[in-house]
């Protein structure tokens, strides 16, 4: 697969298009705000649905407001020692492509090292790793073989222990950072309070089909709107495993507990990035997002694989969301309201959808207001995309919002299977052997 063009000026819309999209977002936010005001003024009868609507609408509005104040970390001119850690399992040629892209980074060579960990792959991943490493200067790529499949956390932990670099950058084995991405990503660590920083990840295979286009739009809006808002509060709740950096001093004290995390009596084998970010926040560190540090990753192009991925992510969120809420009131107090609404509303969303449909069928209540609200939020997300990008995918941001909401009841199945450690999208379970 060829390297995609750099996301840059060619993807930015003209001023007129950006202005029009901005006006659209502003009008929608005003309409939502007006609706919230009406709900508050005339709150009566059954309080559940109106209260849920007020909370969710207020949360959505707060994302747009906070994101408007977002600024990426300034360029402090620092070049700390960096170790890029790439955990790999049955990736074949993809891991070689990742190694080559990491070695092509614009970063001082004497300040950068690459550690690639083979997590007991059953294919030719190890051979591809060795051949790729041989193409680069001796000692610049360190290949570690775990011998058997122990899980992504074990691979990440092995990579951490194999280096002494100040900054640990995690890159998925199917991801590629832009040439200047690491140099930009580390600048935020000039602030001694920062423990982790997430970069911006694009879908490399966005043009494959409708599913990948919706994911590409979803990724972009999630990073540029949701993570931007979280970054303003200093509490990005998930530094994406595709491309994120951690301060060694923040991770080392947490390493053993994170690697051996158990939940409801079972070993945690998924949600590694969210769990690590959660522990970093709990330890009192600030987590940020840098929109200038860009990378690409492959997203699922088949619905079966996509839904398995989403199930795994929902299981991760169902576990880590309440754990985050349990400590955010003291670890990052300013983020408590948004985390509280995000967690409670997320857990209640399948119930709200069921009640909305049930009332429409049984009592004859029109769900028009509910779907109108979804329409407005979807259009606002689409306008945000159109305001920042001109690649033609903004309509997929609109369609994708309805698509993702349509299978939100999957959360109930995720909660029911939260103790199941199967990876879902791999040919081998990533559970650590006894």
VOKE-944223 format. One record per residue (C-alpha): x negated, y negated, z negated; residue in three letters. Coordinates in steps of 0.2 Angstrom, whole numbers, plus 5000, padded with zeros to 4 digits. Layout:
# VOKE-944223
XYZAla...
//
This chain:
# VOKE-944223
500050005000Unk499349835005Unk499049704992Unk500549574992Unk500149394995Unk499749284980Unk501349214972Unk500949024975Unk501448874984Unk502148974999Unk503449044987Unk503948874980Unk505548794986Unk505548614992Unk506048474981Unk507848454988Unk508148644985Unk507448634968Unk508448484963Unk510048564970Unk509748714959Unk509348614944Unk511048514946Unk511948684947Unk511148754931Unk511548584922Unk513348594928Unk513548774922Unk512748744905Unk513948594903Unk515448704907Unk514848844895Unk514548714882Unk516248644884Unk517048814883Unk516048844867Unk516748684860Unk518548734864Unk518248904856Unk517648824840Unk519048694839Unk520448824842Unk519648974833Unk521149074826Unk521949244825Unk520749384828Unk519049314825Unk517949454833Unk518049414851Unk517949214850Unk516549234837Unk515549344849Unk515849234864Unk515249074854Unk513749164848Unk513249234865Unk513649074874Unk512648974861Unk511149094864Unk511249084883Unk511248894881Unk509748894869Unk508748994882Unk508948864895Unk508648724883Unk507048794875Unk506348854892Unk506448674898Unk505148634884Unk504048774889Unk502248734894Unk500948864898Unk499348864887Unk498148734892Unk496448784900Unk495248774885Unk493748834896Unk493448984885Unk492749154891Unk492849274877Unk492249454879Unk493749554887Unk494049734889Unk495349784901Unk496149954896Unk497150054908Unk498050214902Unk498450334916Unk499450494918Unk499750574935Unk499450414944Unk498350484958Unk497750354970Unk498750214961Unk497450214947Unk496050184959Unk496950034967Unk497149964949Unk495249994945Unk494749904961Unk495949754958Unk495249734940Unk493449744946Unk493849604958Unk494449484945Unk493649304944Unk492849324927Unk491049324921Unk490449504924Unk489449504908Unk490949464898Unk492149594906Unk492249784904Unk493549904910Unk494050064901Unk495150184910Unk495950324900Unk496550484908Unk497950554897Unk497750734901Unk498450714919Unk498950874928Unk498550804946Unk496950724953Unk497050564943Unk495350604935Unk494450624951Unk495150464958Unk494550374942Unk492850444944Unk492750404963Unk493350224960Unk492150194945Unk490650254957Unk491050114969Unk490649984956Unk489049944946Unk488450074934Unk489250054917Unk490549924922Unk491950054922Unk492050174907Unk493150324911Unk493850414896Unk494650594897Unk495850644883Unk495850824889Unk497650844886Unk499250744887Unk499450654870Unk500550504875Unk500250324881Unk499950264863Unk498550384861Unk497750334877Unk497950144873Unk497150174856Unk495750274863Unk495350134875Unk495350004860Unk494150114850Unk493050134866Unk492649944866Unk492149804854Unk492749654865Unk493649514857Unk495149514868Unk496049674874Unk497049664890Unk498249804894Unk498649844912Unk499749984918Unk498950114930Unk500150054944Unk499949864941Unk498749744948Unk498249574941Unk497949424952Unk496049374954Unk496149234942Unk497449304930Unk496349364916Unk495349194915Unk497049104913Unk497749234901Unk496449214888Unk496549024887Unk497949034875Unk496849124862Unk495948954859Unk497348934846Unk496749044832Unk498549084827Unk498949174843Unk498849364842Unk499549414859Unk500049334876Unk501049404889Unk500749374908Unk502049354922Unk502349514931Unk503149524949Unk503849684957Unk502549734971Unk503849834980Unk505249714979Unk505749724998Unk506049914997Unk507949914994Unk509349824985Unk508849914969Unk507049844969Unk507649674974Unk508849664959Unk507349714948Unk506149594956Unk507449454952Unk507749514935Unk505949524931Unk505649344936Unk507149274927Unk506749364911Unk504949304911Unk505249124917Unk506849094906Unk506849214892Unk505049234888Unk504749054891Unk506049014877Unk505349144865Unk503649064868Unk504248894863Unk504648974846Unk503049064845Unk503849234845Unk503849324862Unk504649494856Unk503849604869Unk502149574877Unk502449674893Unk501349834895Unk501149794913Unk499949644909Unk499649574892Unk498249524881Unk497949554862Unk496649484850Unk495649624843Unk495749544825Unk497649554826Unk497749734833Unk496349824823Unk497149824806Unk498849894814Unk498050024825Unk498250184815Unk500050134809Unk500550094827Unk499750244835Unk500550364822Unk502250274820Unk503750384816Unk505550344816Unk506950444808Unk505650584806Unk505050594823Unk503450534832Unk503750374842Unk503250404860Unk504050264870Unk504150074868Unk502250054865Unk502149874870Unk503749814861Unk503149914845Unk501449834845Unk502049664848Unk503249684834Unk501949734822Unk500849584828Unk502249464824Unk502549554807Unk500749524802Unk501049334804Unk500249304822Unk501049194835Unk501449274852Unk501549174868Unk501949184886Unk500749124900Unk501749094917Unk500049054926Unk499349234923Unk500149334937Unk500149524940Unk501149644951Unk501849814947Unk502949954955Unk504749964950Unk505850114952Unk506550124970Unk507750274966Unk509250254955Unk508950414945Unk507250364940Unk507850184937Unk509150244925Unk507950354915Unk506750204914Unk508250094907Unk508750234895Unk506950234888Unk506850044887Unk508550044878Unk507950174865Unk506450064862Unk507449914860Unk508750004848Unk507350054837Unk506249894838Unk507649764838Unk508249794820Unk506449824814Unk506049654821Unk507649574813Unk507149644796Unk505549544795Unk505749394807Unk506549294793Unk504849274785Unk503649314799Unk504349184811Unk505749094803Unk506148974817Unk506549124829Unk507749204816Unk509349134824Unk508949194842Unk508349364836Unk509849384825Unk511149344839Unk510049444852Unk510049594841Unk511849594835Unk512649544852Unk511549674861Unk512149814849Unk513949754851Unk513949724870Unk514649904874Unk516049884862Unk516549714868Unk516549774886Unk517649924880Unk518849804871Unk519049684885Unk519449824897Unk520649904884Unk521549754881Unk521849714899Unk522549894902Unk523549914886Unk524049734881Unk524049664898Unk522849524893Unk521949454908Unk520049484908Unk519849334919Unk518949214906Unk517749354902Unk517249384920Unk517249204924Unk515949184910Unk514949324917Unk515049234934Unk514449074927Unk512949154918Unk512549254933Unk512549094944Unk511449004932Unk510149144932Unk510249134951Unk510048944951Unk508548964940Unk507749084952Unk508148974967Unk507448824958Unk505748904956Unk505649024971Unk506049024989Unk505849204994Unk507649234997Unk507949344982Unk509049224972Unk510649304976Unk509949464969Unk509749374953Unk511649344953Unk512149524959Unk510849594947Unk511649524931Unk513349604935Unk512349764939Unk511449774923Unk512949734913Unk513949864921Unk512850004914Unk512649924896Unk513650064889Unk512150164892Unk511550084875Unk512650204866Unk511850354874Unk510150284870Unk510650264852Unk511250444851Unk509650504859Unk508450384849Unk507550534841Unk507250614858Unk505350574863Unk505550624881Unk504750504893Unk506150524906Unk505150474922Unk503650584920Unk503450764925Unk502750804908Unk503450744891Unk502250624883Unk502550694866Unk500950724856Unk500650914854Unk500750974836Unk
//
